[in-house]
Amino acid sequence: MPAEDTAGIHCRLDQLLEQRGMTLTELSRQVGVSVVNLSVLKNDRARAIRFSTLSAVCLALDCEVGDLLTVESPAAG
C-alpha cells in the first residue's frame, strides 16, 4: 500500500471480536452497520469512520477508542 494511502492507523476489531466471542454478524446487528462495512474496518481497508459508528462499536464491545484503533509508527527504512 503506498504511503499516501495510509495514516498508520490499525484497527483491532478482529482481536476484540475474538476476545469477546462475538461474530461480525452479531456486531453488525447490534450497531446497525452492514457486515460489509464492518469487514472493511476489520481488514484495515477503511479510509474513514463516522464518530457515531465508532461510538456504537465501542459501546457494543465495551471498549475505548484506543482499544479499537491504534497508531503504528512507520517502519524504519
Residue, then its C-alpha position, 0 to 999 in steps of 0.5 A: m500500500p503506498a504511503e499516501d494511502t495510509a495514516g498508520i492507523h490499525c484497527r483491532l476489531d478482529q482481536l476484540l471480536e475474538q476476545r469477546g466471542m462475538t461474530l461480525t454478524e452479531l456486531s453488525r446487528q447490534v450497531g446497525v452497520s452492514v457486515v460489509n462495512l464492518s469487514v472493511l474496518k476489520n481488514d484495515r481497508a477503511r479510509a474513514i469512520r463516522f464518530s457515531t459508528l465508532s461510538a456504537v462499536c465501542l459501546a457494543l464491545d465495551c471498549e475505548v477508542g484506543d482499544l479499537l484503533t491504534v497508531e503504528s509508527p512507520a517502519a524504519g527504512 
